[in-house]
Amino acid sequence: MKRNIVKIDRDKCDGCGLCIQACHEGALQLVDGKAELITESYCDGLGACLPECPQDAITLEERDAADFDEAAVKSHIEKSKVQAIPGTLECGCAGSHARTIERPQAIQGIKLPAAPLLTSQLRQWPCQIKLVPFNAPYLDNAHLLIAADCTAFAYANIHQEFMRNKITLIGCPKLDEGDYSEKLTQILRGHEIKSVTVLRMEVPCCGGIAEAVKRALVGSGKMIPWQVVTINTDGSIRED
């Protein structure tokens, strides 16, 4: 029978996972970093996922498709809840997947010596991307660290290894409204920036901050050295 089914443009999809959260039937999941319809029978064709996609990568198309199977959807959702384990995801956004990270003191049952108190390496205020004035004088000749919010909590030595001698700008591409690229383009155009380091988490939605920086670099028309460092959810640095 002909009915409406979601269609995903993989070239436009940035893997943010917002559509997966919006799909109450669990019809979508991330495959190789892109959203994908796992089976037509799970898609009700109502398009709740469409307005959540910031890249306009999802449309509805009328085509021959299997009937919507409500019973199969309920079974799929319940199975996903039972079988979900750390590091895997049947459905839902990978960035929202709950997990516990065991630390040495929890594993060994002993209290480790307290770490020495280190001095904060934050060199300016504000540090939130949307609050930093694009013409702030401290941006002149700066090495920029553009970091996702969660990296500071996941990576214990962020101050010493990444923030030292840099101007730090933070944000969350999933929770903050709008796009950072326009603001970052203004900053890059208006100042002599020496380098840009992007610090992101491994979760797909965090890719938005790296993409915003990439667009800003292109929009600025400048050749600025830059790199992306990815932090795993267990606090280690991903080796690419």
MOBELPE-V629352 format. One record per residue. SS is DSSP state (alpha for helix, beta for strand, coil for the rest). PHI is phi as a letter, one per 30 degrees, with the letter a starting at -180 (999 if undefined). NEAR is the number of other C-alpha atoms within 8 Angstrom. Layout:
{{SS;PHI;NEAR} {SS;PHI;NEAR}}
This chain:
{{coil;999;7} {beta;d;7} {beta;a;10} {beta;d;11} {beta;b;13} {beta;d;12} {beta;b;9} {beta;c;11} {coil;d;8} {coil;d;8} {coil;d;5} {coil;d;8} {coil;d;12} {coil;c;10} {coil;i;11} {coil;d;11} {coil;i;15} {alpha;d;11} {alpha;d;12} {alpha;d;15} {alpha;d;9} {alpha;d;9} {coil;d;11} {coil;d;6} {coil;c;10} {coil;i;13} {coil;d;14} {beta;c;13} {beta;a;15} {beta;d;10} {beta;b;7} {coil;h;4} {coil;i;8} {beta;b;10} {beta;d;15} {beta;b;9} {beta;d;12} {coil;d;8} {coil;a;7} {alpha;d;12} {alpha;d;10} {alpha;d;14} {coil;d;12} {coil;d;10} {coil;i;9} {coil;d;5} {coil;i;9} {coil;d;8} {coil;d;12} {alpha;e;10} {alpha;d;7} {alpha;d;9} {coil;d;11} {coil;d;6} {coil;c;7} {coil;h;9} {coil;c;12} {beta;c;11} {beta;b;10} {beta;c;10} {beta;b;9} {beta;d;8} {beta;a;9} {beta;d;7} {coil;a;10} {coil;d;7} {coil;d;7} {coil;d;9} {coil;c;8} {alpha;d;7} {alpha;d;6} {alpha;d;8} {alpha;d;11} {alpha;d;9} {alpha;d;8} {alpha;d;9} {alpha;d;10} {alpha;d;8} {alpha;d;8} {alpha;d;11} {alpha;d;7} {alpha;d;6} {alpha;d;6} {coil;d;9} {coil;b;6} {coil;e;8} {coil;j;5} {coil;b;6} {coil;a;10} {coil;d;7} {coil;a;10} {coil;j;13} {coil;d;11} {alpha;d;10} {alpha;d;9} {alpha;c;6} {coil;d;9} {coil;d;5} {coil;a;6} {coil;c;5} {coil;c;5} {coil;d;6} {coil;c;6} {alpha;e;6} {alpha;d;9} {alpha;d;8} {alpha;d;7} {alpha;c;6} {coil;i;6} {coil;b;6} {coil;c;5} {coil;d;5} {coil;e;4} {coil;d;4} {coil;d;4} {coil;d;4} {coil;d;4} {coil;c;4} {coil;d;4} {coil;d;5} {coil;c;9} {coil;d;10} {coil;c;8} {coil;a;8} {coil;b;6} {coil;d;6} {coil;c;10} {beta;d;9} {coil;e;10} {coil;d;7} {coil;c;7} {coil;d;11} {coil;d;5} {coil;d;9} {coil;c;8} {coil;e;8} {alpha;d;5} {alpha;d;7} {alpha;d;12} {coil;d;9} {coil;h;8} {coil;c;12} {beta;c;12} {beta;c;13} {beta;c;14} {beta;c;12} {beta;b;13} {beta;d;15} {coil;e;9} {coil;d;7} {alpha;d;13} {alpha;d;9} {alpha;d;7} {alpha;d;11} {coil;c;10} {coil;d;7} {coil;c;7} {alpha;d;10} {alpha;d;10} {alpha;d;8} {alpha;d;7} {alpha;b;9} {alpha;d;13} {coil;e;9} {coil;i;7} {coil;b;11} {beta;c;14} {beta;c;13} {beta;b;12} {beta;b;11} {beta;a;13} {coil;b;10} {coil;d;13} {coil;d;9} {coil;c;5} {coil;d;7} {coil;d;6} {coil;i;4} {coil;c;7} {coil;d;12} {alpha;e;10} {alpha;d;8} {alpha;d;10} {alpha;d;12} {alpha;d;13} {alpha;d;10} {alpha;d;11} {alpha;d;13} {alpha;d;10} {alpha;d;8} {coil;b;10} {coil;d;10} {coil;d;13} {coil;d;10} {beta;a;10} {beta;b;13} {beta;c;12} {beta;c;14} {beta;c;13} {beta;b;15} {beta;d;12} {coil;d;10} {coil;d;9} {alpha;e;12} {alpha;d;13} {alpha;d;16} {alpha;d;12} {alpha;d;11} {alpha;d;15} {alpha;d;11} {alpha;d;8} {alpha;d;12} {alpha;d;12} {alpha;d;8} {alpha;d;10} {alpha;d;13} {alpha;d;13} {alpha;d;8} {alpha;d;7} {alpha;d;10} {coil;i;7} {coil;c;8} {coil;c;5} {coil;c;9} {beta;e;7} {beta;b;8} {beta;b;7} {beta;c;9} {beta;c;10} {beta;c;10} {beta;c;15} {coil;d;11} {coil;d;9} {coil;c;6} {coil;j;9} {coil;c;8} {beta;c;8} {coil;d;9} {coil;c;3} {coil;c;2}}
